[in-house]
Amino acid sequence: MKAGTKWSLRILSTLVIVAAIAWWTIGPDWRAFLADPPKDTRILFWSQSQRDEGFKLLDQLPWLVKSREISPSENMRPLPKGDGISLSQDINAFFEEQNLSGALILHKGKIRYEKYGLGHSPDKRWTSFSVAKSFTSSLVGIALKEGHISSLNDKVSDYIVGLKGSAYDHVTIEQLLTMTSGVAWDENYSDPNSDVSQFNLHQAEDGLPTIVSYMRQLKRAHQPGEKWHYSTGETNLIGILVEQATGRHLADYLTEKIWQPFGMENKASWLLGADGYEISGCCIQASLRDFARYGLFILEGGIINGESVFPDDWLAKATNKHTDFGIDGKGYGYQWWTFDDGSFTARGIFGQTIFIDPKLELVIAFNGNWLNASDPILNKKRFNFIDLIRASIDAEAN
């Protein structure tokens, strides 16, 4: 055998060994994801199996999307173990039916139930989708208390000058928070041509954030304050507004004001649009325990170092109904879904949930991956099961 051929075979053998070692060391999540990588960069159009793996890895796919770190605390808020919970329905069957990656029941600050699936675990991150909207709302409240925002009655275009001359010219910050701007928006998750599918692909006008450039072209459908209409684009604008008002990236502001001082355990992240701004209507990656801690932070009134980070009336306004969307007993606050009994919830597509019942001192967090982004049957079963948990907790108290 010629010397050159021998060297070629040695190099090839070395490359094969290196590739095999790399394949093994990247871990089972990566191996499963790369075995069937998605071709569409839009997560909404991945298969369920691709999402099962990808939802654990979104902030580790820099060729697909970039992210900004949310740094953990050096003084972790403990979540001690409490007694188990007795339910009339099999919680494991519910877990499988909802295709959950995690479920956690936190009562009076103690873990009453915790379980993981889909290869998930307490230290791994999972994406939040629209649960992030409630985080963004909290940053508005903090910015308001700190004086970066003067009033919720201020016009949005006073803070985002790129919206001047658009349908948002006479929309207030509060109308953005309650999704009553009256500006047309298509939130159809299954339509690749809908606004929610297209906004991040938009080529922005020079100097404008992508979402501002996209939203300024939309038309008015109703007068401001007249009608509720769900719009992720509006929350994305809220994020730009907070950044413009504070001069801080949202992930940094969240780290400084909530994540570290409240004692979040794990590193988290916030996905960025192509322009480098956080996609504030979506996509915080965090551990399930830290999602539950955020619920506890809200439950306890946003108190850090003995003082609430919010204005005195903020949480009462944020977590109570401001607008009706046609279902008895339910409404929408400042980026929170509200119930007339005083409970409220942050919700994201594919089953993400943080549910809070202040009267019972209860926080319930679910992460999962439904077959479809939105499923009315699974949604109903989710809240029916939450009601079973509440009934059990209430029975214990009595």
C-alpha positions in Angstrom: 0.0 0.0 0.0 1.3 3.4 -0.9 2.3 5.8 1.9 -0.2 8.4 0.7 -3.0 5.9 0.9 -2.0 4.9 4.4 -2.0 8.5 5.6 -5.4 9.0 4.0 -6.8 6.0 5.7 -5.4 7.1 9.0 -6.8 10.6 8.7 -10.2 9.1 7.7 -10.1 6.7 10.7 -9.3 9.6 13.0 -12.1 11.7 11.6 -14.6 8.8 12.1 -13.4 8.4 15.7 -13.6 12.1 16.4 -17.1 12.2 14.9 -18.2 9.2 16.9 -16.9 10.8 20.2 -18.6 14.1 19.3 -21.9 12.4 18.6 -21.7 10.6 21.9 -20.7 13.5 24.0 -23.4 16.0 22.8 -25.9 14.0 24.8 -29.2 12.2 24.1 -31.2 15.4 23.6 -29.0 16.6 20.9 -28.7 13.2 19.3 -32.5 12.8 19.2 -32.9 16.3 17.8 -30.3 15.9 15.1 -31.6 12.5 14.1 -34.7 14.3 12.6 -33.8 18.0 12.3 -36.6 20.4 11.2 -36.3 22.1 7.8 -38.6 25.0 8.6 -37.0 27.6 10.9 -40.5 28.5 12.2 -41.2 26.3 15.3 -44.9 26.4 14.7 -44.4 24.1 11.7 -42.2 21.5 13.3 -43.5 18.0 13.9 -44.4 16.9 17.5 -41.4 14.7 17.8 -39.1 17.6 16.7 -40.7 19.8 19.3 -40.4 17.1 22.0 -36.6 17.5 21.6 -36.3 21.0 20.3 -38.2 22.7 23.2 -35.3 21.7 25.5 -32.7 23.2 23.1 -34.0 26.4 21.6 -31.4 28.6 23.2 -28.7 26.2 22.0 -29.4 26.5 18.3 -27.6 29.7 17.3 -28.0 29.0 13.5 -31.8 29.0 14.1 -32.2 31.7 16.7 -30.1 33.7 19.2 -30.8 34.3 22.8 -29.8 36.5 25.8 -29.0 34.9 29.1 -31.0 35.5 32.3 -28.5 34.9 35.0 -29.4 32.8 38.1 -29.3 34.0 41.7 -26.4 33.3 44.2 -29.1 33.0 46.9 -31.6 30.4 45.7 -35.1 30.5 47.0 -35.7 27.1 48.5 -38.7 25.0 47.6 -39.0 22.5 50.4 -40.9 19.3 50.0 -44.4 19.1 51.4 -46.9 16.2 51.8 -48.2 14.5 48.7 -51.6 15.4 47.3 -54.6 13.2 47.1 -56.8 13.5 43.9 -59.9 11.8 42.6 -58.3 11.5 39.1 -55.1 9.8 38.2 -52.5 12.5 37.8 -50.2 10.2 35.9 -52.9 9.6 33.3 -53.4 13.4 33.0 -49.7 13.8 32.6 -49.6 11.5 29.7 -52.8 12.8 28.1 -51.4 16.4 28.1 -48.0 15.2 26.9 -46.3 17.1 29.7 -42.5 17.5 30.1 -43.1 18.7 33.7 -45.8 19.3 36.3 -45.3 21.0 39.6 -47.8 21.9 42.4 -46.6 24.4 44.8 -48.7 25.1 47.9 -47.7 27.6 50.6 -44.2 27.6 49.1 -43.8 23.8 49.4 -43.7 21.2 46.5 -46.7 18.9 46.8 -46.2 17.2 43.5 -43.4 17.2 40.9 -42.9 15.0 37.8 -41.0 15.1 34.5 -41.3 13.5 31.1 -40.1 13.7 27.5 -36.6 13.4 28.7 -36.9 16.5 30.9 -35.5 17.1 34.4 -35.5 19.8 37.1 -32.3 21.4 35.9 -33.2 21.6 32.2 -34.9 24.5 30.5 -38.2 24.4 28.5 -39.6 27.1 26.3 -42.5 29.2 27.7 -44.2 30.6 24.5 -46.8 33.1 25.6 -46.3 32.5 29.3 -43.5 35.1 28.7 -46.2 37.7 28.1 -46.9 37.8 31.9 -43.2 38.3 32.6 -43.2 41.2 30.1 -46.2 42.7 31.9 -44.3 42.5 35.2 -41.4 44.5 33.7 -43.9 47.2 32.7 -45.1 47.4 36.3 -41.5 47.7 37.6 -40.6 50.4 35.0 -43.7 52.3 36.0 -42.7 52.2 39.7 -39.2 53.3 38.9 -40.5 56.3 36.8 -39.2 55.1 33.4 -42.9 55.0 32.3 -44.9 58.0 33.5 -48.4 56.6 33.1 -50.3 53.8 31.5 -52.4 56.5 29.8 -49.4 57.6 27.9 -49.5 57.1 24.1 -47.4 54.2 22.9 -45.9 56.3 20.1 -44.5 58.7 22.7 -42.1 55.9 23.7 -41.8 54.1 20.3 -41.3 57.0 17.8 -41.3 54.6 14.9 -45.0 54.1 15.4 -45.9 57.8 14.9 -48.2 58.1 11.9 -49.4 54.5 12.2 -52.6 52.9 13.6 -50.9 53.0 17.0 -50.7 56.7 17.2 -53.6 57.1 19.6 -53.2 53.8 21.4 -52.3 53.9 25.1 -49.9 51.6 27.0 -52.8 50.2 29.0 -54.6 49.3 25.7 -51.6 47.4 24.6 -51.4 45.6 27.9 -55.1 44.6 27.6 -54.9 43.9 23.9 -57.6 46.4 23.0 -55.7 48.6 20.6 -58.2 47.9 17.8 -55.3 47.2 15.3 -55.9 44.2 13.0 -53.7 41.1 13.6 -53.9 37.4 12.6 -52.9 35.0 15.4 -53.5 31.8 13.3 -50.8 29.4 14.4 -51.5 26.9 11.5 -51.4 29.5 8.7 -47.8 30.2 7.4 -49.1 33.5 6.0 -50.6 34.8 9.3 -49.1 37.7 11.1 -47.8 35.6 14.0 -46.0 33.3 11.4 -44.6 36.2 9.4 -43.6 39.0 11.7 -40.1 37.7 12.5 -39.3 37.2 8.8 -40.1 40.8 8.0 -37.3 43.0 6.4 -37.3 46.1 8.7 -37.1 49.6 7.5 -33.7 51.2 8.2 -33.2 51.9 11.9 -36.4 50.4 13.1 -36.8 47.2 15.2 -38.3 44.5 13.1 -41.6 44.3 15.1 -42.0 48.1 14.9 -41.5 48.1 11.2 -44.0 45.3 10.8 -46.7 46.6 13.2 -46.6 50.1 11.8 -48.0 48.8 8.5 -51.1 47.2 10.0 -54.5 48.7 9.6 -57.1 49.7 12.2 -60.1 47.3 12.7 -61.7 49.0 15.7 -61.4 52.1 17.8 -58.9 51.8 20.6 -60.4 50.3 23.8 -63.5 49.1 22.0 -62.7 45.4 21.4 -60.3 42.7 22.8 -58.3 40.9 20.2 -55.4 38.5 21.1 -52.1 39.7 19.5 -48.6 38.5 20.2 -47.4 41.4 18.1 -48.8 43.9 20.7 -46.8 42.2 23.5 -43.7 42.4 21.3 -44.3 46.1 21.1 -44.6 46.3 24.9 -41.1 44.8 25.1 -39.7 47.4 22.7 -41.4 50.1 24.8 -39.9 48.9 28.1 -36.4 48.7 26.5 -36.8 52.2 25.0 -38.0 53.5 28.4 -35.4 51.9 30.6 -32.4 51.7 28.3 -32.0 48.0 29.3 -32.4 44.7 27.4 -35.4 42.8 28.7 -33.3 39.8 29.8 -31.0 42.0 31.8 -33.8 44.0 33.3 -35.5 40.7 34.3 -32.3 39.4 35.7 -31.7 42.5 37.8 -35.2 43.1 39.1 -36.7 39.6 39.5 -34.5 36.6 38.6 -31.6 37.2 40.9 -33.1 39.0 43.8 -36.0 36.6 44.2 -33.7 33.6 44.1 -34.2 31.8 40.8 -32.1 28.6 40.8 -31.1 28.1 37.2 -29.8 30.0 34.2 -32.6 31.0 31.8 -32.7 32.7 28.5 -34.9 34.9 26.3 -35.0 34.3 22.5 -34.1 37.2 20.2 -35.5 38.4 16.9 -33.2 38.8 14.0 -32.7 42.5 15.1 -31.3 41.5 18.5 -34.4 42.5 20.5 -36.1 40.0 22.8 -39.3 38.5 21.4 -41.2 39.7 24.4 -44.5 38.0 23.5 -42.8 34.6 23.7 -39.9 32.4 24.4 -38.4 32.5 27.8 -36.5 29.3 28.4 -36.4 28.3 32.1 -36.6 25.3 34.5 -40.0 24.3 35.7 -39.1 25.1 39.3 -38.1 28.7 38.3 -41.4 29.1 36.4 -43.1 28.0 39.6 -40.9 30.5 41.6 -42.1 33.3 39.3 -45.7 32.3 40.2 -44.7 32.4 43.9 -43.1 35.9 43.3 -46.5 37.1 41.9 -48.4 35.3 44.7 -46.4 37.0 47.3 -47.0 40.5 45.9 -43.7 41.0 44.0 -42.0 41.6 47.4 -38.2 41.7 47.4 -36.2 42.8 50.4 -39.4 43.7 52.2 -40.9 45.9 49.5 -42.9 45.3 46.4 -41.2 46.1 43.1 -44.6 47.1 41.7 -46.8 50.2 42.3 -49.2 49.6 45.1 -52.2 48.8 42.9 -50.3 47.1 40.1 -51.1 43.4 40.8 -54.7 44.1 41.6 -55.1 45.7 38.2 -52.8 43.4 36.3 -54.5 40.1 37.4 -58.1 41.2 37.3 -60.5 41.4 34.3 -60.2 44.6 32.2 -61.8 43.2 29.2 -64.3 40.5 28.4 -63.8 38.0 25.5 -67.2 36.3 25.6 -66.7 33.5 28.1 -68.6 33.7 31.4 -66.3 34.0 34.5 -63.2 34.7 32.5 -61.4 37.8 31.2 -58.1 39.4 30.4 -56.0 41.7 32.5 -52.5 43.1 31.9 -51.2 40.1 29.9 -52.8 37.6 32.4 -55.8 35.4 31.8 -58.2 36.1 34.7 -61.0 34.2 36.4 -63.8 35.9 38.3 -63.0 33.9 41.5 -59.7 35.8 41.8 -57.4 33.2 40.3 -55.4 33.9 37.2 -53.0 32.2 34.8 -50.2 32.7 32.3 -50.6 30.5 29.3 -48.6 29.5 26.2 -49.3 27.4 23.2 -48.6 23.7 23.3 -49.8 23.5 27.0 -47.4 25.9 28.9 -49.1 27.1 32.1 -48.5 29.0 35.4 -51.7 29.0 37.4 -52.1 31.1 40.6 -54.8 31.0 43.2 -54.1 33.6 45.9 -56.8 32.4 48.2 -55.4 28.9 48.4 -51.7 30.1 48.2 -51.4 27.8 45.2 -49.1 27.8 42.2 -49.4 25.1 39.5 -46.8 25.0 36.6 -47.1 22.8 33.5 -44.7 22.5 30.6 -45.6 20.3 27.7 -46.0 19.7 24.0 -49.6 19.2 22.7 -50.1 17.8 19.3 -51.4 21.2 18.1 -50.5 24.7 19.3 -54.0 25.3 20.5 -56.4 22.5 21.5 -59.7 23.5 23.1 -60.3 19.9 24.4 -56.9 19.7 26.1 -57.3 23.2 27.4 -60.6 22.4 29.0 -59.2 19.2 30.5 -56.2 21.2 31.8 -58.3 23.6 33.8 -60.7 20.8 34.9 -57.7 19.1 36.4 -56.5 22.3 38.0 -60.0 22.6 39.6 -59.5 19.1 41.0 -56.3 20.2 42.6 -57.9 23.3 44.0 -60.8 21.2 45.5 -58.3 18.8 47.2 -56.3 21.7 48.7 -59.6 23.4 49.8 -60.8 20.2 51.4 -57.6 19.9 53.4 -58.0 23.4 54.7 -61.6 22.6 55.9 
